[in-house]
Every structure is written in C-alpha cells, then in structure tokens.
Amino acid sequence: MSGADNVVWLGTPAFPQAARTALADTQLRANLRRATGTIRDKRLAVAAELEDWEELRETAAAVKRHTLRHLDHHLLRLEKSVTAAGGVVHWAADAAEANRIVTDLVRDTAESEVVKVKSMATQEIGLNEALAEAGIRAYETDLAELIVQLGRDRPSHILVPAIHRNRSEIREIFRREMGEWGRPAPEGLSDDPRDLAEAARLHLREKFLRAKVAVSGANFAAADTGTVVVVESEGNGRMCLTLPETLITVMGIEKVLPSFADLDVFLQLLPRSSTGERMNPYTSLWTGVTEGDGPQNFHLVLLDNGRTATLADEVGRQALACIRCSACLNVCPVYERTGGHAYGSVYPGPIGAVLTPQLVGIGSDIKSGAASLPFASTLCGACYDACPVKIDIPEVLVHLRAKAVEAGRRGRRLPTVEALAMKAAGAVMSSPRRLAAAQKLAGLGARLVARDGRIGALPGPFAGWSASRDTPVPPRETFRAWWRRTRRPAHADSSATVEGKGRG
Amino acid sequence: MRIALFITCFNDTMFPRTGQAVTALLERLGHTVEFPQGQTCCGQMHFNTGYRPETLPMVGRFTEVFEGYDAVVVPSGSCAGMVRDHHRVVAAQYGDAALTEAVERVAPTVYELSELLVDVLGVTDVGAYFPHRVTYHPTCHSLRMLRVGDRPLALLRAVKGIDLVELPDAESCCGFGGTFALKNADVSNAMLADKMRHVLGTGAEFLSAGDNSCLTHIGGGLSRLRTGVGTMHLAEILASTEGDPR
C-alpha cells in the first residue's frame, strides 16, 4: 500500500451510487448551481481582463513541467534554504509518517491544541483524526472549514469546503455546535451573513489568542529562498501563521517552485482562477524564523503519499501541476450536479477524478472506489479550458480509464460483460461486412421491441438510459445500403475487395 | 476536390439521412463525394471507455481507407476529434512506425462538416432554405476538441427563412458522453434535464447540432416527454432547399 488511504474516505461507495444520493438532494443542487455559477462568471470576467492570460497559463505550465522533471533537485534546494533560514525540514513518505511527525512535534511543545489554516494536505492525511487520537484537539479556523468541522461534515469543494451549505443551515450548525468547541454562538443568531461571520470571529478569536501551535498547508514554496506561501481570503490564516510560537507546515512535495520569482506568474493565476478576484485579500510569505517576530519554531513536513508513484506515469503526472484553484470544479457539469461528497475524496471534481486514483493507485475493480472516478466525466473538456496550468484533464481521464480496464483484466480470471461486449463490438466495427450484418440484426431486434417507431424502457445496462429517454429505431436502410442501391451499378458490387483493403 | 465521406458507424446505422444530406449539400456546391465502402468506425467508444488495444484495428482501417483524399468530411464533431486527436495516441502506443506515419498523413485531412464548408470550401451561405424556428447546441467535442467556434452558427445564420434562436447555457454539456450515459445514468439524466429545460425555453421547433449522438440523447428525452420538439443534424438543415425540403 502507498499509505495514501486517507485520500479516499473509508466506506465511500463508487461514484455512480454516491452521485445518486447527491442528486436526490434538491437543496444541494440549488446551492451548488448558485455558487459555481457565480464563481464561474467572476472568473471569466477577471481572466478576460489580462491580455496575456494564455501566455501566463503557458508559462505556468512550463514552470510546473520543469519543476516536476527535476523535483528531487528542487526539493533538496528547498530543504537547504529552509534549514539555512532557521526552519526544520521533515520528510514523510506516507500519511502515517506525516501524522506521526506532526503529532510528535506538537507533543514536544506540551500543548494539547492547535489552530489550523485550511490545508488540503492535512485533510488528505487525516491529520485532525490522528491528532485527536493522541489527545490533541485541532481547531479549523478557515470559515468554511469551521462550518464543516462544526457540522461533523466533509468538505465538498477544494476552495469552498462548505459550498453545499446555505446560510440557514450554517446558522443551525453554529447554534447547535459552537458551544461544544468553545465560545457558543450569540443569542438570537440570525442567518444574515454579517451576523454569521461575527459569530465565527468571536468564536475563533478566543482560539487565536490562546494557541501556541499552528498547523498550515502551503500553496507554494520557493526552493531558492525557502519562502513558504499561503494564500487566503479571510485573514484567519494570517492569524495562525503569525501568532503562535510554533508553526508546522505540511506540504505536498509537488508544491515547490524553483524560485521566488516564479510566484509572479502563479499569484496572478491562482486568485483569478479560484475566487475570480484580481488578487486574494491575504498573501502570507515567511522564510524560516525571525527573532522576535512571528513563530520562533518552524517545521516543514514534505509529504509524498503517492506523489512519487504518480510522477512515474508519463501522462498522469501532469495532475501534480495542480495549484488547487478549483476552477475545474466550478465549470464541471458533473460536479455541479453532484457536489464533492460523491467523489469520496478530499480532492473532488475533475482534478480529484484524476488525482485521487493516482495517489491511491488504480485498483482492479472499476465498479468501486477511486477507480470509478475517471469514468465520472463526459469528457466535455470544460475543465481543461479553465485550468490555469493547462492540465489536460480529459487526456488523463481516458488514460486512467485504460489503466483501470487493464488492471481489471489482470485481476480477473473471467472477463466482465462490458469487456466481452467491447471485444465483440471491436470485432464488428473493424470489418465492414460484419458491421453490415450487425446493423441488419440490430435493426430487426429494434423493430421487435419498438412501439410507434421508438424504443422505451430496456433491461440490463441500458436501463439507466432508457428510464428517461426514447431510443429511435434504426431505419430499414443504412446509409451504406442506400449508397450502394443509388450510387453503384448492381454488377459492380464487390465488397470482398474493399473488405481486403483494411487491416482489421 | 476529391472529398471522402466518413459517415461514422452510428450515423450509418441510425441516421442515414445525415449522410444523404451531406452528400446532397456537397454535390449541390459542385463537389464530388466519394464513399469508401471499407470504412467502419473511428474507435471512439472503445478509446473513451478504456479499451485501447481494441481500438487499434479501427485506427488501422481508417487510415488505410481514407488515405489519399483531398479532404475527409465527418458529420460528427466527436468522431472527427477522435481521428484528429486520438488516433495518433493509439498508433504510438500499440502500432508500428508505419501506422504512426499514416495517421500523421491522414488525420490532418479530416474535417468536421462546418470546418470543411467554411475553412476548406470557403462558403458560409450554402443556399439553404429552412423556414422553421431552430436553436443550436454546440456539442462539447466540436467546441473544445476541434474548436469549430461559431462556424456552425455562421452557416445557420445564412440559411434563408430560418428563425435562429439562442440556446441559453448552450456551451454546457448535454450529459451524453458515450458510455457515461450508461455508467453514470443518474448524473447524465440530471444534465439532460437542464439541457431540455433550456431547449424548451427557446420555443424552437427543432434543436440542431453537429453530432447525432448528442441529438439522440437530448432528442430521446424530448421524445419521452412528448414535447413535440424535433432534432435535426446541421447537415440536414443546410441541405434543405425550397425545391428539396427536409
């Protein structure tokens, strides 16, 4: 095992089943449509403002390609510069090791609580749960993460983890749960966003002022200077990064950039792609420790957890270029209907569908878990167009589908019904004569089950399709037959010679 | 110009009218259409579902059958995209050097119908007449793989008598996606429902597109609900004239 178990939530069903549950939730659909629609429009507007948007994307993609190609080199440079600046670098091969490192570091401070700035990497490894087991309470301070944590929920979006909640749901969560975790919600809390934000502010302030240890993720880290960057909107992250005495940052190894100057490109692309803003409200950069200012102990945990294995895949590795902006989620028609929980992973949406199965490894059963995710797309391509670092998500999706099918073939003694059907269809479709025969058969069959020229409900694999769509009956004459009848003299028919022309 | 028609296996079986329309249209514009009988399928279904080795014979057959034409016209954005973008992937992974070279020669000669008309033949007004209210769905693969842009709309705008109405949220996927509609039927239905709502809101008599698979999906839903809205391939509208109406 890669040790990446926590990327996928235990017990999560395969995407089609999980999606069915999500689709039945009309409130969720409405919340998602409103939220993704708004961000989508804002993103288009601010991206259009930059004349060199496409060049920026290309530059970012090139920097990422270069970095991933020489990842070991840049990581060693990063270790050197962080150490030189007074930080301590730790290497974690998997989730268990990363959790152990962080837990030990917190224990060393003799503290029993930490404040956290929203971090995908710590979600990925299930750090909060690991800390809880060690008797350490982790408080999420990002507003949306706070809502998720208080609601005993899972994040549903990379950038807007509580995207699936509306404000009246949030009020209920605050009223019910805040007292359990610290300062309770004020009496008579309304669902006005300003009131909700004030309740969260009061609740969190108590924790910011008390906490001695903070845990963060990182958006970027510059190898040449050892500077770590966190980009956020609320300032809660800034409080975590500056007030405590000890700061522990857990960062996926792919987040390194060769140089500080590279931030120029990424800090333009990220906020525009994620929140549709020209610039995010808070960009915090720190380099090691500074005496008398900010945390006096800084630890950087470099997390692999399946990334090296992903890097080994020539097509799939581009998923590691992801800067977690979530633009692909916001434009994805599948995500828009199901939300993030259906993906059963910390990383939902199109990027999750290519990242998750790679981080945990493609299994042998495409009907379950992570291996169902590459199939959770129509390949419409909207994600590729939106991606600021030009990850060709559709390309990776079909690549991973092929790997899932291959893994299934290896893991099974008997082929699946689908594999048999595909094989049969392949044989038919590579020969015009067999195709013509199959067309004749299909036409006969279709006319047997049709009523009024349309086919209604069907059994088996077509049940889902035919539940809501009529299927037209094929006409009696195919195009091929029509052409022969109308275009060629009868005696010139010689399908055998034409048949011989193809390789199939 | 020697133009070969790749009808696609789906159109051949289910929508021969589309191929007949392409033929009528191109001949009306003064071109010769050839239909190589050895053609079968582009392999898209196998490729997109993860059955890559099975795709190889279809790639081989396609390149052999369509080698040497000035242009190959495909009345399907997704099949044209498969040939242009993915045949080289299959050839590189499973084929030999000769096949890769053949794909490199043939793939660039393959055009989706609106590309052929506008870019290669240089026409936008094809002399069509279609006195109906029509809305157009710009299928994903035409839009994002082939980047046909507004070529189909330019062609439709030039049709006499047509009442072309804009489809709201036109660029969002209809939810077909080949085997996606079978594997993820519930999500596909949810996407279809939204697409149908937008189509019905336009008050159009016909929904048109450059791909019969998307039209079968949306049309199947419109038919089940007995909406009375028909679907029609772009080629059929462009082939329609006062003397030869569709």
Interface residues (C-beta under 8 A of the other chain):
Chain A: F15 P16 A19 R20 L23 R29 P333 V334 R337 T338 I366 P374 F375 A376 S377 T378 L379 C380 G381 A382 Y384 D385 V398 R401 A402 K403 A404 V405 E406 E418 A419 M422 K423 A425 G426 M429 S430 S431 P432 L435 Q439 A442 G443 R454 G456 P461 F462 A463 G464 W465 A467 S468 R469 D470 T471 P472 P474 P475 E477 T478 F479 R480 A481 W482 W483 R484 R487 S495 V498 E499 K501 G502 R503 G504
Chain B: I7 C9 N11 D12 T13 M14 F15 P16 R17 T18 G19 Q20 F35 P36 Q37 G38 Q39 T40 C41 G43 M45 H46 F47 N48 T49 G50 Y51 R52 E54 T55 P57 M58 G60 R61 E64 V65 H86 C140 H141 L143 R144 M145 E171 S172 C173 G175 F176 G177 G178 T179 F180 A181 L182 K183 N184 A185 D186 V187 S188 N189 A190 M191 L192 T216 H217 G219 G220 G221 S223 R224
